[in-house]
Amino acid sequence: MEGSHVDLDLLIGAWRGAFESAQAALAAASRDNDLPGSELQQRSRRLADERTATMEVLGGLAREFHTRRPGLVRLLASPREAKQLLGLPADVTGCVFNVDGVLVASASIHAEAWKRVFDDFIFHWIDRTGATFATFSRRIDYPKLIHGRSRVGAVREFLASRGISLPEGATGDPPDAETVYGLANAKNRALHARIEQEGVSAFDGARLYLALAHDARLPCAVVSGSTNTWSLLEGAGLTGLIAQCVDGKAVISDGLRRKPAPDMLLAACSALGIEPAHAAVFETAEDGVVAGRAGGFELVVAVEQDGNRKALEARGADLVIGDLGQMLERSLG
């Protein structure tokens, strides 16, 4: 199928929806006695055969594209079975996901945009002053100066680390203005350019996990300090699986404290209409785990990054995994 562009995840989801509709129609016919028992049995067998045949065809497509498709399990799992596959306590009624590191590798995307903006600024500053300044380090500067801060706050921290002082400016400053807000707006522009040029990819295990949660009728929310969260999720094709989003815009408009305070996680539960005591939260950083524990979540799952398993466990994570796909592997035995 050279030259074709087939999204197997979309195909699997569409076929699952079709089979669910057909199964619901048969259940209604049985309940209302619209069809004789023999015909109902015949149609049920035909539907089961069609489901099996579809599994074989989609499996063949997966082999042709040289990719594993654990998502095919969605064609067979009922809503109840889909929930069991998620590996969650039976009374969990919703999930809250940190975006970066759990669903999308968004930190690296943000770091690239920051480096582009800060390095360009530093080069111009060196030309003007003749002084020597270190350029932006994604490995050192991003976690220390940027992570968990607002765009404006991140600019202030970076400038202070280099001993550079700029006027604050105003929110409407153009991206080429040498002000704090100008640099913040330049980063916003650079991020959107990066998304448009290179796209965004969701982790495979994350996409399947969200899809199964959707099949299980388990509402999901996301939290992120970025004001561009929805753009990242759109680029990754995840928005159809997410019911609520608490991002940097909500932090500003609702006066929410950032992690390790539980405000953002609790706001996500409130938006879903669920209690934290019946919710699972998925985080990557220690401050996120602390927030989950402080918020009273039933289950706090941490996705390990850079060998921080022991630190996550020490902060109170109930479970530490490598990615969301491992949650499914655990439930499948």
Number of C-alpha atoms within 10 A of each C-alpha: 8 5 5 6 7 11 8 17 15 10 13 20 18 13 17 21 15 13 18 16 12 15 16 12 12 19 14 13 15 15 10 9 11 11 14 10 12 9 10 17 14 11 15 16 12 12 16 15 12 13 16 13 12 16 19 13 11 17 18 12 16 16 12 10 13 9 10 10 17 15 18 22 16 22 20 15 17 16 18 11 14 23 23 19 23 23 15 19 14 9 10 19 21 22 26 29 25 23 26 22 24 23 26 22 16 21 18 15 18 23 22 19 21 27 19 16 23 21 16 13 15 19 14 12 16 13 10 9 8 9 8 12 14 11 16 21 15 17 10 10 17 21 13 13 18 23 16 19 15 19 23 18 15 21 24 21 17 18 16 13 12 14 9 12 11 14 11 15 15 11 12 9 18 16 19 13 15 17 19 25 26 23 28 26 22 22 25 20 14 20 23 16 13 16 18 12 9 10 14 20 17 22 18 17 19 21 22 23 24 23 22 27 23 19 23 19 15 18 22 24 23 26 23 25 24 24 18 16 21 17 16 25 22 14 17 18 14 19 15 11 19 19 15 19 24 26 21 23 18 18 20 13 8 12 11 20 12 20 20 19 18 22 20 30 29 23 20 24 29 13 14 19 12 17 17 25 15 18 23 23 28 27 28 25 22 21 18 26 28 21 25 32 22 16 21 17 23 20 22 23 25 30 22 21 15 5 9 15 20 11 14 26 16 12 17 18 25 15 16 21 15 16 20 23 18 18 21 21 13 11 12 11 6
